[in-house]
Amino acid sequence: MDGPDDRTFFSELRLIDPEVVVVLGATAGRALLGLSFRVTKDRPANPICQV
């Protein structure tokens, strides 16, 4: 992410300490993981889905 709320967002994320963070789409992935993130390159080959 790139903006004034970055520190707040990541501080809150650390506070709740999630086991998994799901991003829906390339825009969200790049916002959290950086501009080099690519959905087709970085997604796992065998994703684990638990409901």
N, C-alpha and C positions, 0 to 999 in steps of 0.2 A: 504494500500500500504506500501511497505517497501523498501525504497531506497532514494537516494538523491533528487529526484524530488517531494517527497511527499508534502512538504510545498508549493512548487510552484503550484502543481495541486490543492490542497485544497484552496489556496489563490485565484486562478483564478476561481474556482467554486463558492466561496463566492462572488467574484466580479460580476459575471454575475447573481447570485441569481436565479437559475432556479426553477420553480415550481415542476418539476419532473426530476429525473435522472433515466434513464433506463439502466440496465446492462443486457447484453445478455450472459447468461450462468453462471455456477458455478465459473469459474476462475475469471471473472470480478466481480462477487458478493463478492467473498472472498477478492479480491484486495481492494475493497472499504469498505466493511463492516466487515472484519476480518475473521480469519480462522474458526470460529464457524458457519459462514453462510452456510446454506444448502438450495438448490433450492426447494426441495420437502417439507421441513419443513417450510421455511420462506415465500413462495409465498402466496399471499392473496387467500382466498377461492373463492371470487368473484371479479376478477380484473376488474377495470373500464378502458375502452378503448375509448378514444376520438380521432377522426381523424379530 
